[in-house]
Amino acid sequence: MSTAPDIVEDWRVFATDHHLAQVALGDDDAVVTWSDGRETPLHRFFLRDNCTCAQCYLPLTREQLFEITDAPADLRFAGAGIDAGGDLVVDWSDGHVSRYAPGWLRECAPDAVSRAERHADRARPFIWGSEYADALKSFECADIMADDHVLLDWLGALRSAGMTLVKNVPVAHEALLAPIARISHIRETNFGRVFDVKSKPRADSAAYTSVNLPPHTDLPTRELQPGLQFLHCLVNDAVGGESVFVDGFAIAEAMRRDHPAHFATITTTPMAFWNRDDRTDYRWTAPLIALNADGDLAEVRFANFLRGPIDAPAERMDAIYAALRLFQAMCRDPRFFIERRLAPGDMWAFDNRRVLHARREFDPQTGERHLQGAYVDRDEINSRWRVLSRQLGDLR
């Protein structure tokens, strides 16, 4: 076994309570046995692809330089062993030498048991209905601004439940930008960096009128809907205008459980969403509920007031409309929503690709209702949470 080069360390920390006990070589796999008896076959190309020596990784940026197509097709193991530090060291038939830390191997192991364990450890969303009204997490704006631990808790709640309330945001124009800046930059749209939600004489969106807004996600007309939405209350004197929130994931899981045929229809039928005015024309078509590669819920995309005609074969219309009617009926079911009235200084923060929001009709003759809003993409929330977790030693 040759002397292995140093590993270019990842920004992340890979820790394990288990150590490598032995390694056995086959034609295509190196099979490592762990101290707890688990066996992990590691394919030759998987190992070679993940060599992080300074020849294969750029130390400055910790990004991969090596491309697997540059390895010979007949690449073979020339030898392997466990060094004094507990790392796996592999000699390759082309003369290259690689070293792998046990923490990284355990974290990324491709065997069935390790993969199932890894997937089980992933944080699952907290699914909620009307019972969440009393448990809704709220945070003080001043604490978010001053304390990284509170910021981390806030981001964790947003990732888990998809909605929180922030209290005592200064009642001032664009004051919502300060707590948002603790996360990252905002996502600008045709409605501006910050948009004003109030009744306007020449409205270009139903949100800018006083009519009842049914449960919806914002901008389903875009290829990528904004991830997180922030709505900050400046004035709320008018009669009506209560905020309603629906966990789209809760409805989706209830449909999957109780109405599997409708769930299959709603997750596979593309629906068109259009947003047009005299200056812009946005359109996108996608299923109302999207699943990821593992079949888990990924996003909800729906605004009935922006929905175009359904483009599907005539013989499928019965099934499609039955599923759509069920989804809309469930959005109106009190079991699935919470309703609150915002006070000046309150700010809703919620996942716009999961939580549908609505507004009761209000009477602009009885007073003013003025909210300001902004968007931040999910990627920014997740990145900030991961970095804070590393910095604060909280690896949840």
N, C-alpha and C positions, 0 to 999 in steps of 0.2 A: 504494500500500500504506500503510495507516494505521499509526500508532504503536501497538504492541501493549502491553497491560498486563503487569505482572509475573506470573510463574507462581507459584502456591502450591506450594512444593516438597514433594515426597513425603518420607516418612521414609526411603525406600530411595534408593540412589544408582544412577542409570542411566548407564553409561559405554559409549562406543563408540569404536573407532578409525577409523570411517568418518564422513564428513561429507556433508551434502546438497549435490548439485551443481546441480540445477535442479528446477523444478516446473512441470507443465503441467495446465491445468484442463479437465475435461470437464463433461458435464451433472451426473453423479452422483459422480464421483471426481476427486480431486486426485492426479495420478500424480507421485511424487517419484522422481528418479534419484539414486542414491548414488554416492559417489566410486569404488566398486568396480564400477560398472555395473549393479548390481541396481536393478530398477524395482519400486516398491511402490504399488499403487493404494489410496487411502484414501477410503472412502465418506464422503459429506458428513455423514451422521448419525453415523458412527463418530467423525469429527473433532469435530463439535459436541458430542457426548455426553462427550467427553474433554477439553473445555476446562477448564483449572484456574486461570483467573483468579479474583480475589477476589469477583467477582460470582457465579461458578459453584461455587466451593469455599469452605468456611469455613476461614480461615487458622489459627484456634486449634486445631481438631481435624483439619484436613486431610481433611475429609469432604465429599462432593458435596452441594451445595444444588440445583443445576440438575437438572430432570427432562426427558428428551428429548421427552416429549409437549408440553412448553411451547414447543418450537421449531415454527415454522409448517411445515405439511406441504409447502409449496412453497419451503422454504428452499433457497437457491442460493448458489454462490460468487460474490462480487462482485469478488474479486481475491485473489491470493496471491503470495508471494515469500519469499526467504531474506534475513534481516536481517544486519547486520554481525557479530552474534555467532554466526551459523550456524543460528539457529532458523527454523523454518517459521512464517510469519505469514499468517493467513487473514482476509480481510474477508468478512463475511456480508451477504446481501441485506437482513437486518433491522437492519443497523447494528452488530451485535456484532463484536468483533475478538478473535481467539484466537491464542495463540502456543504452539508445541510444540518442545521440545528434541530434538535428533537422537538422544540416548541413549535417551530414552523411546520415540521413534518406532521405532527399530531393535529395541528390546526387545519392543514390542507389535505390530509390523507384521503385518498379516493376510495378506500374500501367501504363496503355497504354500511357497516356498523358506525364507522366514523362519520360518514355523510349523514346518516340518520340522526346521529348525536348532534352534529353541527346544525342541521336544519331545525332540530327541536329546540336548540339554544337560541335561535333567532327570536327576537322580540315579536310577539304577536300583537296585533292591534287590540285595544280594549274596545269591545263592541258595546254600544249603549243604546238605551231608549229613554222613555220619559223618566225612568228612575234615576237617570243621571242628573236631573235638575238639582237635586239636593247635594249631589256629590261633585258638581262641576268645580274644577279647580280654578281658583282665582289667585292672581299675583299682584303685588304692589309694584307700580311702575318704578318707584324710587329704588326698590330692592333689586329689580332687574338691572337698573342702570349702575348700581354700586357693587353688586356681589356676583362674581362668576358662578358660584355654586347655585344661586337662585336662577341665574340665566340658564344653567345646565338643566335644572329641574323644569323650568318653563319649556325648554326645547324638548325635553323628554316627554312631558305631558302632551305637547303638540304631536309628537311622533306616535304616541300610544293611543290617545283618545281622539286626536284630530281637532280638538277645540278647547280653548281656555278663555277666561275673562281676565283682562288686565285692568286694574282699578287705578284711579287718580292719575291718569295721564293728563298733563296740563291742558286746560281748555284754551288752546291757542291754535292759530292757523299752522298746519303742517307739524304739530307737536308729535304726531305718531312717528315721524321720521327718526326721532331719537332712539326709542327702543328697537326700531327696525335696524338701525345702524349698528346695534349691538350684535346683530346676526350677520348681515351682509348688505350688499347693494339690492335695490329694488328692481323689479321688472317693469319697465315702461311699456305702455300700450298706446293705442290710438286715443284712449281716454286720458292720457297724460301720466306723469310720474305719480302724482297724487290726484285722485278724482273726487269731486264733490257730489255727494248723494243728497240731492234735495230737488224739490219740484221746480222745474224750469219751463218757461213759456215755449221754448223751441227745443224740446227734449229729443235726443238721438238714441235714447234707451228708455224702456219702460221703468227702469230704476229711477229715472229722473222725473217721474210723475208721482202722483199721490195714490195711484190705483193699487189694489192688492197684487202683490207679486207672489206667485206660487213657488213651491220649493224648486230650486234650480242651482246649478253650478255656474260660475261666471265664465264667459268666453269659451263655451264648448265649440265655438266656431273656429278655434285655432287648432293646429296640429298638436301643439302642446299647451294644454290649459295651464294658466297660472297655478302654482302649487299651493302657497299659503296666501290667505287674504286677511287683511287687517282693516277693521272698520271702527273708527274713533268717533264718539259722539261729542259734538260741540254744543248743539241745542236740540232739545226734544220736548217742546211745549205743546205740540198739536195733539188733539184727541186721536187715538189710534196709533198705528205705526209700530206695534210690538214686533219684536224679532222672533222668528221661528227657525229652529235648526233640526235637521233630520240626519241621522247617521246612515248614509247610503250603504255602508258595509253591513249594518244590522239588517236592513231590508234585503240586501242581496243574500245574506246567509239564511234568512227566513225563507226566501224564495227557493234557494238551493235545497233546503231541508223539506219544505212543505209542498213545493210546486216545481219539482225538478224539470218537467217539460217546459214550463214557462221560463225557468232559469236558463235552460239551454238555448231557448229562442232569444232571450234578451241579451245574452252574452255573445251571440254569433250574428245577429242581424244588424248590418250597418244602418245608421240613421243619419240623415243630413241635418246640419245646423248652419244657418245663414245669419249674418249680421251685415246689413247693407244700409248705407245712407248716401248722401250726395257726394261724399268724399272718399269713402272706403267700401270695400266689398270682401268680407271674410267668409269663407265656407270650409267646412270640414265634414267628413263622413266617417263614422266609427260606431261600434256597438255602444249601447247605453252603459253597460257594465263591461269592463275589460279585466281579463285574467292574465296573470303572468305565466311563464313556462311551466311552473309547478301547479297551476290551477288555483293559486291563491288570488284573492281580490287585489287588483292593482289600482283601478280608478273607476269613478262614476262620472259620466258625462251627460248632462241633461239640462235643458231649459226649454220648456214646451213653447214659450213665446218666440223662440228662435228656431224651432224645428221645421224643416222642410217636408215635402211630401215623401212618404215611404216608397222607395224604389225596390220592389220585390215582385216575384211572380204572383199572379192573381191567386193561385191555389194556396199560397202561404199567408195571405192577408188575415184569415181567421185566427191563425196561431199567433201572428205578430201582434194583432190588436188585442187579443186576449192577454198576452204577456204585458203589453204596454198599459192596458187598463188596470191590471193588477198592480203594477209598479206604482202608478199614480195614486191608486186607492190606498196603498200602503203608506205612501208619503203623507196622506191626509189622516191616517189612523193615529189618534192621540197616544197610543202605546209607543210610537216610534219617534215622537218629537218632543222637544222642550220649547217653551215660550217664555221670553223675558222682555222686559222693557228697559231700554238703555237709559242711563242717567248721564248728564254731561261729565266727561272725564273717563267714562267706561270705554274700553276698546275690546271688541271681539277679535280673537285671532283663531283662525280655523283653516283646515285643510280643504282647499277648494276642489280638489280632485277626489274627495270622499264625502264631505259634509255638504248637504244641500241646505241652502238658507232661503228664507222667505220673509216677507214683510206684510203685515196687515195693512189694509187701506187706512189712510189718515186724512183728516180734514184740514187743509192748509188755511182755511178761514179761522181756525181756532188757535193757531199758533205756528211757530216755525219748527221744522225738523231738518237738521243739517248734520250729516255725517261726512267724514273724510275717509277715503280708502286708499290702499296701496297693495301691491302684490310682491311676493318674494317666491322664487322657485323652490321646489322641494330640495333640489340639489344643495342649495345654500344652507337650508336648515340642517340637513343631514351632515354636511361637511363641518359646519360650526359645532354641532353636537359631538362628532367624532374627535375633533381636535381638542375641544374642551375636556372631553372624557380622558384623553391622553394626558393633557396638562395637569388635570386635577387628580389623576390616579384613579379615576372611576371608569372601569372598563366594562360597564354594563352593555 
